Amino acid sequence: MSLSASSTRRKWLLLLILGLYLLLTIGYGILNPLFESPDEHWHFFTAQYLADNWELPAVTEDYDEWLSQEAAQPPLYYLLSALLIAPVDAENGRSATTPNPFATIGDASYQTNINRFIHTTAEAWPWQDFALAAHILRWFSTLLGLGTLLCIYGSSRLVWPTQPDIALLAAAFVAFLPQFAFLHSSITNDTLIIFLASFALWQILRVWLTGGSNGRFLLLGITIGLAILTKTAGILLLVYTGGIVFLIWVKNFNTKRQRDEGTKKNLQSLIFNLLWLLLPALLIGGWLWLRNWQLYGDITATEPFIRIAGGDRGYTLWQVLREYDGLWASLFAIFGWFNLRPPDWVFWVWNGIVVVAIGGLIKNKEQRLKIAARPNLQSLIFNLNQPWFIAVLLAVWVLGVYAGLMTFMMKTEAAQGRLLFPAILPLALALAYGVSRFRWRWVYITTTGLALATSVYCLFFVVAPAYAVPPMLDRLPETAVPLNQSLSHTLTLVGAEINTETAVPGDYLTLTLYWQSTQPPAEPSEFVVELIGREGERVANLHSLHGRGLYPDTLWPSGEIVADEFSLLIDETAVAPVLAPLFVGLAGDKARIRIGEVKIAPETWPKPANPPLAQLGDNILLTQAQVDATSAKPGDTITITVQWQAQNAQNANFTTLIHLAEAGQPPLATADNQPLSGQYPTRVWETGTVITDQYTLRIPDDVENGRYPIWLGMYNSETIERLPLTINGERQPHDVVVVGYLEIQD
């Protein structure tokens, strides 16, 4: 992509970019299961409704949930889609489409139940019936995206006719943008409005730079009318273009020809240009506003969207602006139903490209000086032929689209980057222009190469594995714990393998359950996994269909073992440390099978008290011991707080010895217990573990008055053998140490 690239080479580079875009987008369309992109099934079934009935749907009080709010959308996309799929028998679409009741829509923190629907062989190749119709509409979106790329390339060539590298960069950045490819592999009217808006902007730039004619304004008006029939952004496009026509008149106001013609004739020229623009736009799209007003009392038909979404959420502008992070991320790469997020490096790449572009714009000092050289209003108004003013015009469109989205977001959740794509053309031009200012070939190759890498990676390593069904095995792996527990008359839990031994609160716990079914049940089984923390608190749980929600047992082949690997998110508020047991069972059945345990440790252990009071065995230090009282009555309960530190990993369970007794005499009271009541036993302690624990000692009712020592030590829980206890290297009698005295007085 050098500045000296020949015309032939430029054409081949453009064809390469467009070809890679087609491969990527078709790949997303194949590997992403049907209806696993936002609102896709509603768009499809709305198009099918038109193909079956050839009448426009509407959102009533008792609305069709298979169409949902899309029934109130402008109809052009659905009419075109209906024409495309009319020859295909897609009547089995609703019966073959089964929602996943546990889908985690809009939440990318979960790694299970990403799928909105259960996918069966009805979607498999060779495509037939509704699956064929759906893929035809996905290809339609892909072709619309190809048109958008051509508009971006053509617009850049208009603005920078002597700098073809900018046009190639702009087309490449959009073609390789993961979110753009993903969106244009799905069924959605967004693809049509993006194309029409880009086509309109190309026409606006052509008129601005090379002059307008009646034919050009007529074509622009037709394009805007079609946009009005596609999405409400078409109304914004109409207002914006009307302002552009006025500015074109202002731009030419000072020419000699206009001075000769006179003010009256110039005003007539403005009026005729507006009429050539507005009349076709209003004739094509105006009837829809009347229909919307009659049906919903709102020409934009926004009311049904808000109602179905749960009503006006009444956000302020500040609350909406705080959702910038989701909006920004989904501008680049958020997949599924906003619940499938790629690794952070994908966003680093795109943020880096944006930073490079901004750096290039800052670097362009000469252009900035030209702008600064026209500080007065008169110069601004009557020098609109300056190239920099094109950037202002395009920026106004971006701001308009953003403002429209912000207004919509005040009423309902809509922080979706795809809704900014009607402004993708000016964004692409700005990005490419900024990067091109460095004029180094390696910058072009690096940025476009990294952009392409993100899209390829997301396709094969984010989207594809997210919807992969579990593998089938003929026998249980040696690494799994055999269980062979029957959970129903058809379903057996053959074994389990906990892949995460140690975690911290907020981590994911990964495990594999091995299932076997004798025959497919009439209804899919729902299973439950529970991780139990301190005091019996549930700190992680999953209620799901099998196969991470993708592969219920109604689809399993009989007799084969299904290796169901999935993840659980451990609650950030889980109290640590704890050795948490893990249970599995069927929903609706109280019985649970314990399949193992997981260590939950704090991110960092607290700093132990120094110096240590004593050492027990070779590996444990007693760093603190404190009795909460110095006197008590018979029947009272006192608390002893103890801190332990592990110098090395342990290999056995030890019990803490707490005795109230005269030296060398049998205990009058005991409070023996494993550390943390056995919820984090010493056999799982590792080097650096610091445990702060409490033991309660009840004073018997028959203890005589007197002053008694409280002894502390440790012994093996199985053999009752005490650990050697030393202080400053000297072993203590009976391997115990006095941690306090208690005055008993009734």
N, C-alpha and C positions, 0 to 999 in steps of 0.2 A: 504493500500500500504506500508506495513512495509518491512524492509529488510529481515525478516525471513518468508515472505509469501511462502506458499507451492506451488508446481507446479499446483495442482488442483485449489487452490484459485486464483493463478495468471491467469489461463485460464478463470475462471469465471469472474474475474475483466475485462479481455480483452473483453470477450463476452459482458459484461455490457456496456463497453465504446463503442464498435462497435454497439450494439443495440440502445443506446441512440443517437449515430450519425445518424443511419438510421431513427429513429423517428423524429429527428430534421430536417434532410434534406428532408425527405418526407413531413413533415409539411410545410417547406418553399415552396416546390414544389406545394402544394395544395393551401396555403393561398396567395402566391404571384401570381397575375394573369399572364397569358401567355404573354411573350415578354416584361415583366416589369423588365428585367435585361439587362445590356449593350450588345447591338448587337445581342440579342437573336433571333429576328425575321430574321435577315440576315443569321445567322447560320442555322436556321430551313429551310428557303426557298432555301438556297444553297443545303442542304441535299435533299430537295424535288426535286430540279432540277435534281440532279443525279439520284434519284429514278425514275423520269419520263423519262429522256433522256439517261441515262447511257453514258454520255460523260462529260468531264471536262469543266466547264465554264471558261470564261476569262473576264477580265475587258477591255472593248473597250472604245472608245471615247464616244459613246452613250451607256453607261453601264446600266444594269438592276438594278434599284434602290431597288428592293426587295432582291437582292443579295449583292449589293454595293461592298465594298472592299473585302468581304469574298470570292468572286469569284476568287481572286488572291491568296487565302491561299493555303498552301499545302493540298492535297486532302484526306489524310487517314481518318481523323475524319468524313468527309462528306460521304466517301465511306462506312464506317462502319454504319453510321447513315442511309444511304440510304437502306442498307440491312435490317436494323431493321424495317423501316417504309414502305418498298416496298409493303407489303400485305395490307396496310391501304389506303383507298381512301381519300386522303387529298387535292383533287383538289380545294375544296372550301376555302382553306386557305387565298388566297389573297382577295377574295371577302368578306370574313367574318372578315377581319382585317382592322380596320379603325383608322388611326392616329388621335391623338388629336392635332389640329393645334396650341394650346396654351401651349403645354408641356414645362415645365421649365427644360430642360435637363442640367445637370451639375451644377445646382444652388440649394443648399440646404437651402437657405435663404427664399424660398417661401414655403407656406403650402397649396397651391392650384395648380392644374394642374401638380401634381407629375406624373400622369399616362401618358405614351407615347402613349397609345392606348385606344380606347373606347371598353369596354368589354360587350358583349351581351350574350344571352342565348346559343349561339353557343358554348361557352366554358364551359357550365354548366354540372354537373354530371347528368346522366352517359355520359362520354366522348365519342364522336363520331367523325369520319372524321378527320379533321386536328387537333382538340383538343386532340384526342386519340394519334395521331402520335406525337404531341408535348410532351405529358406526357411520352410516351415511351422513347423519347430521354432525358427527364429529369431524368428518372430512370437510363438510361445508364450512365449519369454523376454521379449519386449517387453511382453506383457500382464502377465506376472508382475511386471515392473518397475513397471507402472502400479499394480498392487495394492500394491506397497511404498510408492509415493508417497502413496497414499490412507491407508495405515497411519500414515505420518509426519504427514500433515496431521491425521488424526483424533486421534493421540496429543497433538499440540500443542494442539488445541482442548480436550482433556480437562485438560491441565495448566494452560493459560492461557485459560480460556473467555472472558475479557473482552478478550483481546489477539489478535485474528485475524491481525494483521500478522505475528506470529511464525510461525504455521502456514503462511502463504503463503511467507514467507522460507525456512522449512525445506524445504518441497516444492520451491521453485525452486532452491535450492542443489544438491539432490540431482538434480533433473531435468536441470540444466545442467552437472553434473559430467561431464567427458569420459569418465572411466573407467567411470562408471555407465552412460552411454549405450552405450559400446562393448561392455561386458560383456553388456548386455541386448539387444544385436543379434546375439549369438552363441549357439551351442548349448552349454549348460553347466548342470550341476545346481546351480551356485552361485546361479543366479537363483531357484530354488525354495526353497533354504534361507534366502536373504535375505528372501524374502517371508514364509515361515513364521515366522522369528524375529521379523520386524517385526510380524506379525499377533499373535504370542504376547505381545510387549511391549505392544501396544495393549490386549490383554485384561487383562494384569497391571495396567496403569495404570487401566483401568476398574474392576477389582475393588478396587484400593487406594483409589481416590478416591470411588467410589460404592457400594461394598459388593459382596460376593460372594453367589452362590446356587449351589445344586447344578448348575443348568444351565450357569452360567458356568464353574464348575470343570470340568464335563464337557467343554465345548467347548475349554477350555484344555488338558485332558489329551489330547483328540483331536488338537489342533494339534501338541502335543509329540510324540505318537506318529508323526504324519506326518513331523515333522522328523527323528526317529530313523531313519525309512525313507528319508531324503534324503541326509544327510551325518552324520558323527560329531559335528558341532556340536550335533546334537539331544540327545546325551547330556549335554553341558554345559548345554543349555537345561533339561533335566529336573532336574538338580541345582539350578540357579539358581532355578527356579520353586518347587521344594520349599522352599527357604529363604525365598522370598517368602511362601509360605502360612504358614509359621511366624511370620514377622514381622507378618503381618496379624493373627494371633491375639494376638501381644504388643501390637500397636498398640491393639487393642480391650480389652485385659486390664483396664484400670482403669475401664472404663465402668460405670455403675450397674447396667445390665442384667446384665453378667457377674458382678458382685458378688452380685446377687440370685440368679442361677442356681447359683452355687457352682463350686468348682474342678473337681469331677468332671465336671459337665456341660460346662464349658468345654473340658476335655481331650477329651471325646467330640466336641465340635464340631470341634476341631482334627483329630482322627483321621478323622472323616467327610470333611472338606474334602480331606485328603491322599488318602483313598481315591478320591474322585471325580476327583482329578487323576491319581493314579498308575495306577489300574487300566486305564483306557482307553489310557494311554500305553504301559504294559507289554504289554497285549493286542495292540496294533497293532504295536509295535516289538520286543517281547522275543524273538520267534521268530528275528529276524535275528541277535541276539547268539549264540543257540545254534548257528545255522548257521555263523556266522563262527568260533566256537570249534571246531566239528567240522572245518572246512576248513583253518583257518590257525592254530589254537591261540591266537586273539586275538579278543576280541569286537568290537573296533573295525576289524578287517581292515586294520590299518596295515602289517602285515608284508609283504604283496605290494607295496605302494607302495615301501617301503624297498628291497626286493629288486630290483625292476625299475629303480629309480633308481641301483643300483650298490652298495647296502649302506649300513649305518649309518655316516654320516660322523663320528660321535662328537664333535660340536662342544660346546664349553662355552657356558654362558650368555653369557659375555663375548664370545665369537666371534659368537654369534648377534646380540647387541645391536649389534655393529659393522656389521651389514648394514642398519642403519636407513635409510640413504640410498636404497637401492633400494626398500625397503618404503614409505617416505614418498612417493617419486616415483610409484610405481605405484598409490598411493592416488588420485592425481589424473589422470595421463595417460601411460601407457606402452602402446603398441599392438603389434600383430603378436604374435610369439612373444617378447615382452619385448626386441624388437630394433628398435623404431621409436619414437623419442623426439621429441616436439615441441620447438620452440625454448624457450629458458629463460624467455622472458617469460610463457609459459603457467603455469609454476610460480611465477613472481613474483606473478602475479595471485592464485592460490589461497593462496599463503603470506601475501599481503597481506590477504586476506579472513580468514584464521585470526588474523592479528595484530589486525585490527580487532575481531574477536569477543572475543579475550582482553582487549583494551583496554576493551571494553564491560563485561565481567565485572568487571574491576578498578574500573571507574567506578561500579559498582553498590554503593556504600558501605553503603547502608541494609540490604541483604540480608546483607552481610558482618557488620554489627553484630548482626543477629539471630542469626546463627550463633554469634558470639562470646559472646552473652548466655547460652548454655546450656553451660557448661564441664564440668558434673559428669555422671558416668555415669548416675545415676538420671534426670536430665533427658533425656539422650540416649535412654534406653530407653523412657521412658513419655511422650514427646512426639513420637512418630513421625508424628503427624498434621500436623506442620509441613511447609509446601510444600517447604522446602529439602531435606528428606529424600528426596524423589523423585529429586533430582539424585544423591544418594548411591547409591540403588538402581540407577539407570541406569549410573552410573560403574562399579559393581561388575560389571555385565554386560560393559561395554567391556573392563575389566581381565581378566575371565575369558576372553573371546574372544582377547585379546592373549596371555595366558599360554598358552592352548591352542596358538596358532600358534607361540609361542616353543618350546614343547616339541617340536612337529613339526619345526621348523627345526633343532633340535639333531641330528635324525636324517637329514634330507635337505634339499636346496635348496628353499625355499618362501617366499622374501622377496617375496611378491606381495600388493599392497594389496587385491586383490579378496577375499582370505581374511579380511580384517577387516570386510567389508561386512555380515555378519550383525549387526554392531553399528552399522550405518549410521543407524538411527533415533536412538539417543541422541546420536550425533555430530552429526547434523543439528539436533537440538533445541538442543544446546549452541551450535552455530555461529549459528543463527538468533537465539537468545536474546541472545547477546553482541552481535551486530550491532544488534538492536532496542533495546538500551539507549541508543543515541545519540538515538533518537526524532526523527531528521531524515530527511525523505523522500528527500533527495538521496543519503544514504548507502545507503538501500534500493535506489534505482534504479541507483546506480553499481555496487554490489557484484553485484546480480543481472544487470545488463547486461554487466559484465565476465565474469561466469561464463558467460553465454550465448555471448559472443563467443569464449571459449576453445574451447567445444565446436564451434561452427560453423567456426572456423578449423581445428581439428584434423581435422574431417570433410573439408573441401574442399582444404586446403593441406598436410596431413600424410598422412592415410590415402590419399586418392584418388590423388595423384601417385606415391606409393610403389609402387603396383601398376599404373601406367600402362605399356602396352607402347610400344616405340619407334615413332617416326613412319616412314612409308613415303615415299620420294622417287622421283621419276622421273629425277633427274640429280644429280650430285655438286655440292654448294655450292662457290662460288668461294673461300670461305675455307679449304676443305680442301686438303690436299696429295694429289694423285693418286698412287696406288700401283699399282693393277691387278695385284696379286700373287695367283696361284692357290694356295690352300692345300690344296685337294683337288679331285677331279674334278667336284664340284658347288659348291664354295664359293670365292668370290673376295673378297679385301680390296681394295675399290675405292679407298679413300682414308682419311685420318686427319686429325684436327684436335685439337691439344693446346690446351685452353682455359686451362691454368695455365702461365704462363711462368716464374714465380718462386715458390718455396715455401720454407718452413722445415721442419726435422724435426718430425713430428707433425701437419703439415698434410695436407689432402686435395688430391690431384692429379686434376683433371677432364679427361677427354678424350672424343672421339667417334670411333668406328670405323664406317666405312661398308662394309657387307657386301652381297653379292649372291649369290643362289643360283639355279642353273639348274633345280634340282628338289629337293624335300624328300628328305633322306637317310633311310635306314632307321632309323638311330640318331642322336640329337642330337649335334652336334659340341661338343667342349669346347675352349675356347681359353685361352691363357695370355698374360698381360701381365707384363713384368718391367722394373723400373727399376733400373739398375745404378749403384752409387755408387763411392766410392773403392776402389781395389785390387780391382775386380771384384765387390765385395760387393753382393748384391741387397738393396735398401733398400725396395722396394715390389713386391708381386706380387698377381696375381689369377688364380685357376683357376676358370673359371665356364662355365655355359651362356650363350648370347647373351641380349641384352635384360635385363641385370642379373639374369640367372637366371630371368626371367619369360617369355622368348620364344625358345625354342630354334629352330634352323633347320628342324626337322621341321614347324613351323607356318607357315613363310613362304610367301607367294605367289611363284611363280617370276618372275624377271626384275626385280623391284622392289628398290630400294636401301633397306636397313634402317639407319637412323641410330641406332646403339647408343651412347648417352651414359652414362657411369658414372664412378665415382670410385675412386681408390686411396688408401689411407692410407700416408703415408710414415713409415717407422720413426723413432721418437723418438731412437734411438741413431745415426741416420745421421750420418756425419762430413761436416761442411760447412766451407767451400764446396766444391761440386762441380758440374760440368755433366754431369748424369746422362743417358745415352742410354736410350731407351725402345724395347723390343722386343715384338713380337707373333708368336705362332705357335700351332699346334695342339698340344694335349696329346698326348704320345706321339710327337711328331715333333721331332727335334732342331733342325730348321731354324727360324730366327727372322728376322723382318723388322724392320729398324730404321726406326721411323716418326718419330723426332724426338728432342729432348732437352729437359731441364728444368733450370733453375738451382735448386739447393738452397743457400740461404744461411743463415748463422746468424741468430738473432733480432736480435742486436746484434753489430756488429763490434767487435773488441778496440780498446782505445785505442792509437794508434800512439806509438812512441818519439819524443821531441823532444829537441833540434831535428833536422830532417831532415839527412841526410848529403849528399844531392845530389838534383837534379831531372833527370828524363829526359824529353825532349820537353816538351810543354805540360801534360801531365796526370798524370804519375806521379812520386811521391816515393820515394826510397830513404831509409827511416827508420831502418834498422838493418842491420848486416852484421857477422858474427862468425865467425872461423875457430876451429875447436875444438882446433887444435894450433899450436905455433910451430916444431916440428921434426918431421922424418919421415925415413924411410929409403926408398930406391927400392923400389917395390912396395906401399908403404903407401897407405891410403885415408884422406882427411881429409874433414870435413864443413864446409860453409859455410852458416850460417843467415842468411837474408835476410828483411827485412820491407819490403813495398811498401804504398803508399797511393795510391789513385786519387783525383785531385782532380776529375775529370770522367769521363763515360762514354767508353769507348774504341771505336774502329771498326776495329781490325785486331788480328791475332795477333802478339805480340812474343815473341822468344826471349831468355832471359837468357844473357849472355856471361860465362863464367868461364874465365880463362886464367892459367896459370902461365908467366911469361915475363920475360925481361929487357926493359927499356923499349925500345920500338921494334923488337923482334926477334920472329920467328915464335914461336908458343907452344910450350912444351915439353910441356904437358898441357892438356886442355880438359875442361870439364864443362857445356858448353852444353845448355840444356834449356828448354822452356817452363815458366812457373810452375806448380807442382803437377803437373809432368810432363804438362802439357796437359789435366789434368782440370778445370781452371777457367781457361780461356785468357783473355787480356787483352781479347778482343773482347766479353766479357760483363761486364767490370768496370763498375761504376757508381760514381757519386760517393759517397765515403765507404768504399769497399771497402778492407779491410786484409787483406793476405795475408802470412802467415808461412810461409816455404818453406825447404827444405833442398836443397842440391846436393852431390853427392859427387864428389870429384876424386881420381883414382888417379895416383900418382907412377910414371912409367915406370921400368922397370928400368935403363935406360941413362942416366939423368940424372946429371950430374956433381955432385960436392959443391959446395955454395955456398948463398948466401942469395938467395932469389928472391921477387919481389913477386907477389901474386895480384890480378889485375885483374877488374873487374866493369863490365858495361854492358848494353845491350839493343839488339836490332836487329829489323827487320821480318822475320817468318818467311818471307815470300815473296820480297821484294826483297833481303834481306841488308843493307839500308841501316841503319846505326846511328842510334839516336835521339840527338839532341844532349844531352850531359850537362853540366850546369853546377853549380858550387858557389859559393854566394853570388853568383849572377848571372854568374859567369865560366865560359865554356865551356872544357872540359878537352881537352887533346891526345888525339886518337884517340877521344874520347867515352867514356873509361873512367876508373875511379877505383880507386886501390889500397885494398883492404879488409884487407890483412894481409901479413905476410912469413913465409916458410917456410924454415927452415934444413934443407938436405938433407945428411945425413951417413950414409954407408954403414958 
